[in-house]
């Protein structure tokens, strides 16, 4: 188990990294915005597209 150095909470590894980047890349090239539950991930890796919760 991996622990957060700041808060001590457990961190779960991302399991769908390739799919997340395919979705983000597709949204970046073909969409006006992206609707997702993971705003932090997509907002940090795809800053040029608006990310909506």
PDB file of N, CA, C, O and CB in Angstrom:
ATOM      1  N   UNK A   1       0.844  -1.178   0.000  1.00  0.00           N
ATOM      2  CA  UNK A   1       0.000   0.000   0.000  1.00  0.00           C
ATOM      3  C   UNK A   1       0.890   1.243   0.000  1.00  0.00           C
ATOM      4  O   UNK A   1       1.870   1.309   0.743  1.00  0.00           O
ATOM      5  CB  UNK A   1      -0.960  -0.003   1.222  1.00  0.00           C
ATOM      6  N   UNK A   2       0.556   2.202  -0.813  1.00  0.00           N
ATOM      7  CA  UNK A   2       1.298   3.456  -0.897  1.00  0.00           C
ATOM      8  C   UNK A   2       0.587   4.495  -0.037  1.00  0.00           C
ATOM      9  O   UNK A   2      -0.637   4.609  -0.093  1.00  0.00           O
ATOM     10  CB  UNK A   2       1.425   3.944  -2.379  1.00  0.00           C
ATOM     11  N   UNK A   3       1.331   5.242   0.746  1.00  0.00           N
ATOM     12  CA  UNK A   3       0.772   6.263   1.636  1.00  0.00           C
ATOM     13  C   UNK A   3       1.151   7.660   1.152  1.00  0.00           C
ATOM     14  O   UNK A   3       2.259   7.876   0.662  1.00  0.00           O
ATOM     15  CB  UNK A   3       1.262   6.048   3.085  1.00  0.00           C
ATOM     16  N   UNK A   4       0.231   8.596   1.291  1.00  0.00           N
ATOM     17  CA  UNK A   4       0.471   9.999   0.978  1.00  0.00           C
ATOM     18  C   UNK A   4       1.435  10.581   2.007  1.00  0.00           C
ATOM     19  O   UNK A   4       1.229  10.423   3.211  1.00  0.00           O
ATOM     20  CB  UNK A   4      -0.862  10.802   0.949  1.00  0.00           C
ATOM     21  N   UNK A   5       2.476  11.246   1.545  1.00  0.00           N
ATOM     22  CA  UNK A   5       3.447  11.838   2.453  1.00  0.00           C
ATOM     23  C   UNK A   5       2.862  13.010   3.244  1.00  0.00           C
ATOM     24  O   UNK A   5       3.309  13.290   4.357  1.00  0.00           O
ATOM     25  CB  UNK A   5       4.661  12.299   1.676  1.00  0.00           C
ATOM     26  N   UNK A   6       1.865  13.693   2.677  1.00  0.00           N
ATOM     27  CA  UNK A   6       1.284  14.867   3.340  1.00  0.00           C
ATOM     28  C   UNK A   6       0.261  14.491   4.408  1.00  0.00           C
ATOM     29  O   UNK A   6       0.326  14.985   5.533  1.00  0.00           O
ATOM     30  CB  UNK A   6       0.632  15.770   2.312  1.00  0.00           C
ATOM     31  N   UNK A   7      -0.693  13.611   4.056  1.00  0.00           N
ATOM     32  CA  UNK A   7      -1.795  13.328   4.983  1.00  0.00           C
ATOM     33  C   UNK A   7      -1.751  11.922   5.581  1.00  0.00           C
ATOM     34  O   UNK A   7      -2.471  11.643   6.540  1.00  0.00           O
ATOM     35  CB  UNK A   7      -3.106  13.520   4.276  1.00  0.00           C
ATOM     36  N   UNK A   8      -0.921  11.031   5.032  1.00  0.00           N
ATOM     37  CA  UNK A   8      -0.836   9.669   5.544  1.00  0.00           C
ATOM     38  C   UNK A   8      -1.911   8.741   5.007  1.00  0.00           C
ATOM     39  O   UNK A   8      -1.937   7.564   5.365  1.00  0.00           O
ATOM     40  CB  UNK A   8      -0.910   9.690   7.024  1.00  0.00           C
ATOM     41  N   UNK A   9      -2.807   9.244   4.151  1.00  0.00           N
ATOM     42  CA  UNK A   9      -3.870   8.423   3.580  1.00  0.00           C
ATOM     43  C   UNK A   9      -3.324   7.462   2.538  1.00  0.00           C
ATOM     44  O   UNK A   9      -2.257   7.693   1.967  1.00  0.00           O
ATOM     45  CB  UNK A   9      -4.949   9.303   2.963  1.00  0.00           C
ATOM     46  N   UNK A  10      -4.055   6.388   2.292  1.00  0.00           N
ATOM     47  CA  UNK A  10      -3.601   5.414   1.295  1.00  0.00           C
ATOM     48  C   UNK A  10      -3.934   5.907  -0.111  1.00  0.00           C
ATOM     49  O   UNK A  10      -4.971   6.531  -0.337  1.00  0.00           O
ATOM     50  CB  UNK A  10      -4.248   4.029   1.547  1.00  0.00           C
ATOM     51  N   UNK A  11      -3.048   5.620  -1.039  1.00  0.00           N
ATOM     52  CA  UNK A  11      -3.215   6.031  -2.430  1.00  0.00           C
ATOM     53  C   UNK A  11      -3.419   4.794  -3.294  1.00  0.00           C
ATOM     54  O   UNK A  11      -2.662   3.828  -3.197  1.00  0.00           O
ATOM     55  CB  UNK A  11      -1.990   6.851  -2.923  1.00  0.00           C
ATOM     56  N   UNK A  12      -4.426   4.827  -4.124  1.00  0.00           N
ATOM     57  CA  UNK A  12      -4.682   3.721  -5.049  1.00  0.00           C
ATOM     58  C   UNK A  12      -4.032   4.053  -6.389  1.00  0.00           C
ATOM     59  O   UNK A  12      -4.156   5.183  -6.861  1.00  0.00           O
ATOM     60  CB  UNK A  12      -6.220   3.464  -5.219  1.00  0.00           C
ATOM     61  N   UNK A  13      -3.350   3.110  -7.007  1.00  0.00           N
ATOM     62  CA  UNK A  13      -2.743   3.374  -8.314  1.00  0.00           C
ATOM     63  C   UNK A  13      -3.823   3.500  -9.390  1.00  0.00           C
ATOM     64  O   UNK A  13      -4.878   2.871  -9.302  1.00  0.00           O
ATOM     65  CB  UNK A  13      -1.744   2.253  -8.686  1.00  0.00           C
ATOM     66  N   UNK A  14      -3.545   4.318 -10.403  1.00  0.00           N
ATOM     67  CA  UNK A  14      -4.483   4.458 -11.524  1.00  0.00           C
ATOM     68  C   UNK A  14      -4.433   3.177 -12.339  1.00  0.00           C
ATOM     69  O   UNK A  14      -3.351   2.648 -12.592  1.00  0.00           O
ATOM     70  CB  UNK A  14      -4.139   5.709 -12.417  1.00  0.00           C
ATOM     71  N   UNK A  15      -5.590   2.672 -12.754  1.00  0.00           N
ATOM     72  CA  UNK A  15      -5.639   1.415 -13.482  1.00  0.00           C
ATOM     73  C   UNK A  15      -5.928   1.576 -14.965  1.00  0.00           C
ATOM     74  O   UNK A  15      -5.743   0.631 -15.732  1.00  0.00           O
ATOM     75  CB  UNK A  15      -6.664   0.535 -12.878  1.00  0.00           C
ATOM     76  N   UNK A  16      -6.370   2.728 -15.376  1.00  0.00           N
ATOM     77  CA  UNK A  16      -6.796   2.916 -16.767  1.00  0.00           C
ATOM     78  C   UNK A  16      -6.042   4.071 -17.413  1.00  0.00           C
ATOM     79  O   UNK A  16      -6.648   4.917 -18.071  1.00  0.00           O
ATOM     80  CB  UNK A  16      -8.311   3.169 -16.838  1.00  0.00           C
ATOM     81  N   UNK A  17      -4.741   4.112 -17.232  1.00  0.00           N
ATOM     82  CA  UNK A  17      -3.946   5.240 -17.694  1.00  0.00           C
ATOM     83  C   UNK A  17      -4.034   5.409 -19.212  1.00  0.00           C
ATOM     84  O   UNK A  17      -4.259   6.520 -19.693  1.00  0.00           O
ATOM     85  CB  UNK A  17      -2.495   5.063 -17.271  1.00  0.00           C
ATOM     86  N   UNK A  18      -3.863   4.336 -19.966  1.00  0.00           N
ATOM     87  CA  UNK A  18      -3.902   4.444 -21.426  1.00  0.00           C
ATOM     88  C   UNK A  18      -5.264   4.940 -21.903  1.00  0.00           C
ATOM     89  O   UNK A  18      -5.336   5.817 -22.764  1.00  0.00           O
ATOM     90  CB  UNK A  18      -3.580   3.087 -22.071  1.00  0.00           C
ATOM     91  N   UNK A  19      -6.332   4.394 -21.358  1.00  0.00           N
ATOM     92  CA  UNK A  19      -7.674   4.826 -21.746  1.00  0.00           C
ATOM     93  C   UNK A  19      -7.915   6.278 -21.369  1.00  0.00           C
ATOM     94  O   UNK A  19      -8.549   7.012 -22.128  1.00  0.00           O
ATOM     95  CB  UNK A  19      -8.730   3.937 -21.097  1.00  0.00           C
ATOM     96  N   UNK A  20      -7.422   6.710 -20.207  1.00  0.00           N
ATOM     97  CA  UNK A  20      -7.600   8.102 -19.786  1.00  0.00           C
ATOM     98  C   UNK A  20      -6.932   9.054 -20.769  1.00  0.00           C
ATOM     99  O   UNK A  20      -7.493  10.099 -21.098  1.00  0.00           O
ATOM    100  CB  UNK A  20      -7.031   8.317 -18.373  1.00  0.00           C
ATOM    101  N   UNK A  21      -5.732   8.702 -21.244  1.00  0.00           N
ATOM    102  CA  UNK A  21      -5.046   9.568 -22.199  1.00  0.00           C
ATOM    103  C   UNK A  21      -5.699   9.536 -23.570  1.00  0.00           C
ATOM    104  O   UNK A  21      -5.698  10.551 -24.267  1.00  0.00           O
ATOM    105  CB  UNK A  21      -3.596   9.166 -22.317  1.00  0.00           C
ATOM    106  N   UNK A  22      -6.256   8.402 -23.978  1.00  0.00           N
ATOM    107  CA  UNK A  22      -6.998   8.347 -25.244  1.00  0.00           C
ATOM    108  C   UNK A  22      -8.232   9.235 -25.180  1.00  0.00           C
ATOM    109  O   UNK A  22      -8.523   9.970 -26.123  1.00  0.00           O
ATOM    110  CB  UNK A  22      -7.406   6.898 -25.573  1.00  0.00           C
ATOM    111  N   UNK A  23      -8.948   9.167 -24.081  1.00  0.00           N
ATOM    112  CA  UNK A  23     -10.147   9.995 -23.901  1.00  0.00           C
ATOM    113  C   UNK A  23      -9.780  11.469 -23.888  1.00  0.00           C
ATOM    114  O   UNK A  23     -10.413  12.276 -24.568  1.00  0.00           O
ATOM    115  CB  UNK A  23     -10.877   9.622 -22.600  1.00  0.00           C
ATOM    116  N   UNK A  24      -8.756  11.823 -23.116  1.00  0.00           N
ATOM    117  CA  UNK A  24      -8.330  13.222 -23.037  1.00  0.00           C
ATOM    118  C   UNK A  24      -7.822  13.745 -24.360  1.00  0.00           C
ATOM    119  O   UNK A  24      -8.131  14.874 -24.739  1.00  0.00           O
ATOM    120  CB  UNK A  24      -7.261  13.383 -21.993  1.00  0.00           C
ATOM    121  N   UNK A  25      -7.045  12.943 -25.071  1.00  0.00           N
ATOM    122  CA  UNK A  25      -6.538  13.361 -26.371  1.00  0.00           C
ATOM    123  C   UNK A  25      -7.648  13.539 -27.390  1.00  0.00           C
ATOM    124  O   UNK A  25      -7.635  14.492 -28.169  1.00  0.00           O
ATOM    125  CB  UNK A  25      -5.535  12.360 -26.883  1.00  0.00           C
ATOM    126  N   UNK A  26      -8.599  12.633 -27.387  1.00  0.00           N
ATOM    127  CA  UNK A  26      -9.743  12.749 -28.299  1.00  0.00           C
ATOM    128  C   UNK A  26     -10.547  14.009 -27.988  1.00  0.00           C
ATOM    129  O   UNK A  26     -10.933  14.746 -28.895  1.00  0.00           O
ATOM    130  CB  UNK A  26     -10.649  11.500 -28.201  1.00  0.00           C
ATOM    131  N   UNK A  27     -10.797  14.252 -26.698  1.00  0.00           N
ATOM    132  CA  UNK A  27     -11.549  15.443 -26.305  1.00  0.00           C
ATOM    133  C   UNK A  27     -10.801  16.713 -26.698  1.00  0.00           C
ATOM    134  O   UNK A  27     -11.414  17.692 -27.123  1.00  0.00           O
ATOM    135  CB  UNK A  27     -11.817  15.433 -24.794  1.00  0.00           C
ATOM    136  N   UNK A  28      -9.489  16.695 -26.558  1.00  0.00           N
ATOM    137  CA  UNK A  28      -8.682  17.873 -26.879  1.00  0.00           C
ATOM    138  C   UNK A  28      -8.738  18.212 -28.365  1.00  0.00           C
ATOM    139  O   UNK A  28      -8.729  19.386 -28.735  1.00  0.00           O
ATOM    140  CB  UNK A  28      -7.237  17.650 -26.455  1.00  0.00           C
ATOM    141  N   UNK A  29      -8.795  17.191 -29.215  1.00  0.00           N
ATOM    142  CA  UNK A  29      -8.786  17.454 -30.652  1.00  0.00           C
ATOM    143  C   UNK A  29     -10.177  17.595 -31.258  1.00  0.00           C
ATOM    144  O   UNK A  29     -10.335  18.294 -32.259  1.00  0.00           O
ATOM    145  CB  UNK A  29      -8.053  16.358 -31.354  1.00  0.00           C
ATOM    146  N   UNK A  30     -11.194  16.951 -30.679  1.00  0.00           N
ATOM    147  CA  UNK A  30     -12.504  16.904 -31.330  1.00  0.00           C
ATOM    148  C   UNK A  30     -13.678  17.440 -30.521  1.00  0.00           C
ATOM    149  O   UNK A  30     -14.817  17.368 -30.983  1.00  0.00           O
ATOM    150  CB  UNK A  30     -12.795  15.524 -31.696  1.00  0.00           C
ATOM    151  N   UNK A  31     -13.438  17.973 -29.333  1.00  0.00           N
ATOM    152  CA  UNK A  31     -14.566  18.397 -28.495  1.00  0.00           C
ATOM    153  C   UNK A  31     -14.360  19.816 -27.969  1.00  0.00           C
ATOM    154  O   UNK A  31     -13.249  20.346 -27.982  1.00  0.00           O
ATOM    155  CB  UNK A  31     -14.755  17.426 -27.319  1.00  0.00           C
ATOM    156  N   UNK A  32     -15.450  20.412 -27.510  1.00  0.00           N
ATOM    157  CA  UNK A  32     -15.386  21.742 -26.913  1.00  0.00           C
ATOM    158  C   UNK A  32     -15.106  21.685 -25.422  1.00  0.00           C
ATOM    159  O   UNK A  32     -14.590  22.647 -24.853  1.00  0.00           O
ATOM    160  CB  UNK A  32     -16.678  22.487 -27.161  1.00  0.00           C
ATOM    161  N   UNK A  33     -15.440  20.561 -24.774  1.00  0.00           N
ATOM    162  CA  UNK A  33     -15.235  20.386 -23.333  1.00  0.00           C
ATOM    163  C   UNK A  33     -15.280  18.897 -23.012  1.00  0.00           C
ATOM    164  O   UNK A  33     -15.657  18.075 -23.847  1.00  0.00           O
ATOM    165  CB  UNK A  33     -16.312  21.167 -22.505  1.00  0.00           C
ATOM    166  N   UNK A  34     -14.886  18.571 -21.785  1.00  0.00           N
ATOM    167  CA  UNK A  34     -14.890  17.188 -21.327  1.00  0.00           C
ATOM    168  C   UNK A  34     -15.631  17.112 -20.002  1.00  0.00           C
ATOM    169  O   UNK A  34     -15.335  17.866 -19.075  1.00  0.00           O
ATOM    170  CB  UNK A  34     -13.445  16.640 -21.186  1.00  0.00           C
ATOM    171  N   UNK A  35     -16.587  16.208 -19.912  1.00  0.00           N
ATOM    172  CA  UNK A  35     -17.328  15.991 -18.666  1.00  0.00           C
ATOM    173  C   UNK A  35     -16.753  14.737 -18.017  1.00  0.00           C
ATOM    174  O   UNK A  35     -16.692  13.680 -18.644  1.00  0.00           O
ATOM    175  CB  UNK A  35     -18.888  15.848 -18.922  1.00  0.00           C
ATOM    176  N   UNK A  36     -16.332  14.859 -16.758  1.00  0.00           N
ATOM    177  CA  UNK A  36     -15.681  13.745 -16.080  1.00  0.00           C
ATOM    178  C   UNK A  36     -15.848  13.844 -14.568  1.00  0.00           C
ATOM    179  O   UNK A  36     -16.147  14.914 -14.038  1.00  0.00           O
ATOM    180  CB  UNK A  36     -14.200  13.699 -16.441  1.00  0.00           C
ATOM    181  N   UNK A  37     -15.656  12.727 -13.881  1.00  0.00           N
ATOM    182  CA  UNK A  37     -15.621  12.727 -12.422  1.00  0.00           C
ATOM    183  C   UNK A  37     -14.216  13.041 -11.918  1.00  0.00           C
ATOM    184  O   UNK A  37     -14.043  13.374 -10.745  1.00  0.00           O
ATOM    185  CB  UNK A  37     -16.093  11.374 -11.872  1.00  0.00           C
ATOM    186  N   UNK A  38     -13.216  12.942 -12.783  1.00  0.00           N
ATOM    187  CA  UNK A  38     -11.822  13.128 -12.385  1.00  0.00           C
ATOM    188  C   UNK A  38     -11.278  14.438 -12.949  1.00  0.00           C
ATOM    189  O   UNK A  38     -10.408  14.438 -13.821  1.00  0.00           O
ATOM    190  CB  UNK A  38     -10.958  11.941 -12.859  1.00  0.00           C
ATOM    191  N   UNK A  39     -11.795  15.541 -12.447  1.00  0.00           N
ATOM    192  CA  UNK A  39     -11.404  16.863 -12.918  1.00  0.00           C
ATOM    193  C   UNK A  39      -9.918  17.126 -12.726  1.00  0.00           C
ATOM    194  O   UNK A  39      -9.290  17.734 -13.593  1.00  0.00           O
ATOM    195  CB  UNK A  39     -12.206  17.923 -12.205  1.00  0.00           C
ATOM    196  N   UNK A  40      -9.344  16.689 -11.625  1.00  0.00           N
ATOM    197  CA  UNK A  40      -7.935  16.966 -11.329  1.00  0.00           C
ATOM    198  C   UNK A  40      -7.013  16.323 -12.359  1.00  0.00           C
ATOM    199  O   UNK A  40      -6.075  16.967 -12.829  1.00  0.00           O
ATOM    200  CB  UNK A  40      -7.578  16.468  -9.927  1.00  0.00           C
ATOM    201  N   UNK A  41      -7.260  15.067 -12.716  1.00  0.00           N
ATOM    202  CA  UNK A  41      -6.405  14.372 -13.676  1.00  0.00           C
ATOM    203  C   UNK A  41      -6.478  15.042 -15.039  1.00  0.00           C
ATOM    204  O   UNK A  41      -5.452  15.448 -15.585  1.00  0.00           O
ATOM    205  CB  UNK A  41      -6.806  12.895 -13.789  1.00  0.00           C
ATOM    206  N   UNK A  42      -7.673  15.160 -15.591  1.00  0.00           N
ATOM    207  CA  UNK A  42      -7.805  15.697 -16.936  1.00  0.00           C
ATOM    208  C   UNK A  42      -7.429  17.169 -16.998  1.00  0.00           C
ATOM    209  O   UNK A  42      -6.868  17.621 -17.997  1.00  0.00           O
ATOM    210  CB  UNK A  42      -9.220  15.506 -17.435  1.00  0.00           C
ATOM    211  N   UNK A  43      -7.726  17.922 -15.950  1.00  0.00           N
ATOM    212  CA  UNK A  43      -7.358  19.340 -15.925  1.00  0.00           C
ATOM    213  C   UNK A  43      -5.863  19.558 -15.904  1.00  0.00           C
ATOM    214  O   UNK A  43      -5.374  20.531 -16.478  1.00  0.00           O
ATOM    215  CB  UNK A  43      -7.970  20.011 -14.732  1.00  0.00           C
ATOM    216  N   UNK A  44      -5.125  18.672 -15.254  1.00  0.00           N
ATOM    217  CA  UNK A  44      -3.677  18.837 -15.178  1.00  0.00           C
ATOM    218  C   UNK A  44      -2.974  18.359 -16.436  1.00  0.00           C
ATOM    219  O   UNK A  44      -1.977  18.957 -16.840  1.00  0.00           O
ATOM    220  CB  UNK A  44      -3.135  18.097 -13.985  1.00  0.00           C
ATOM    221  N   UNK A  45      -3.466  17.295 -17.072  1.00  0.00           N
ATOM    222  CA  UNK A  45      -2.799  16.755 -18.255  1.00  0.00           C
ATOM    223  C   UNK A  45      -3.318  17.345 -19.568  1.00  0.00           C
ATOM    224  O   UNK A  45      -2.624  17.286 -20.582  1.00  0.00           O
ATOM    225  CB  UNK A  45      -2.958  15.261 -18.284  1.00  0.00           C
ATOM    226  N   UNK A  46      -4.512  17.904 -19.564  1.00  0.00           N
ATOM    227  CA  UNK A  46      -5.096  18.487 -20.769  1.00  0.00           C
ATOM    228  C   UNK A  46      -5.621  19.889 -20.445  1.00  0.00           C
ATOM    229  O   UNK A  46      -6.833  20.107 -20.454  1.00  0.00           O
ATOM    230  CB  UNK A  46      -6.239  17.582 -21.330  1.00  0.00           C
ATOM    231  N   UNK A  47      -4.729  20.839 -20.159  1.00  0.00           N
ATOM    232  CA  UNK A  47      -5.154  22.171 -19.723  1.00  0.00           C
ATOM    233  C   UNK A  47      -5.833  23.006 -20.815  1.00  0.00           C
ATOM    234  O   UNK A  47      -6.479  24.008 -20.508  1.00  0.00           O
ATOM    235  CB  UNK A  47      -3.967  22.918 -19.206  1.00  0.00           C
ATOM    236  N   UNK A  48      -5.697  22.610 -22.074  1.00  0.00           N
ATOM    237  CA  UNK A  48      -6.280  23.414 -23.145  1.00  0.00           C
ATOM    238  C   UNK A  48      -7.765  23.170 -23.357  1.00  0.00           C
ATOM    239  O   UNK A  48      -8.402  23.899 -24.117  1.00  0.00           O
ATOM    240  CB  UNK A  48      -5.558  23.147 -24.418  1.00  0.00           C
ATOM    241  N   UNK A  49      -8.333  22.159 -22.700  1.00  0.00           N
ATOM    242  CA  UNK A  49      -9.761  21.875 -22.860  1.00  0.00           C
ATOM    243  C   UNK A  49     -10.485  22.108 -21.525  1.00  0.00           C
ATOM    244  O   UNK A  49     -10.000  21.683 -20.476  1.00  0.00           O
ATOM    245  CB  UNK A  49      -9.980  20.409 -23.359  1.00  0.00           C
ATOM    246  N   UNK A  50     -11.618  22.767 -21.562  1.00  0.00           N
ATOM    247  CA  UNK A  50     -12.393  22.958 -20.321  1.00  0.00           C
ATOM    248  C   UNK A  50     -12.891  21.606 -19.782  1.00  0.00           C
ATOM    249  O   UNK A  50     -13.408  20.779 -20.534  1.00  0.00           O
ATOM    250  CB  UNK A  50     -13.601  23.914 -20.572  1.00  0.00           C
ATOM    251  N   UNK A  51     -12.729  21.404 -18.493  1.00  0.00           N
ATOM    252  CA  UNK A  51     -13.154  20.154 -17.851  1.00  0.00           C
ATOM    253  C   UNK A  51     -14.292  20.479 -16.905  1.00  0.00           C
ATOM    254  O   UNK A  51     -14.147  21.317 -16.015  1.00  0.00           O
ATOM    255  CB  UNK A  51     -11.969  19.460 -17.088  1.00  0.00           C
ATOM    256  N   UNK A  52     -15.424  19.817 -17.096  1.00  0.00           N
ATOM    257  CA  UNK A  52     -16.618  20.063 -16.301  1.00  0.00           C
ATOM    258  C   UNK A  52     -16.901  18.858 -15.407  1.00  0.00           C
ATOM    259  O   UNK A  52     -16.718  17.716 -15.831  1.00  0.00           O
ATOM    260  CB  UNK A  52     -17.829  20.363 -17.212  1.00  0.00           C
ATOM    261  N   UNK A  53     -17.345  19.103 -14.171  1.00  0.00           N
ATOM    262  CA  UNK A  53     -17.679  17.972 -13.283  1.00  0.00           C
ATOM    263  C   UNK A  53     -18.991  17.316 -13.657  1.00  0.00           C
ATOM    264  O   UNK A  53     -19.409  16.356 -13.009  1.00  0.00           O
ATOM    265  CB  UNK A  53     -17.745  18.437 -11.838  1.00  0.00           C
TER     266      UNK A  53
END
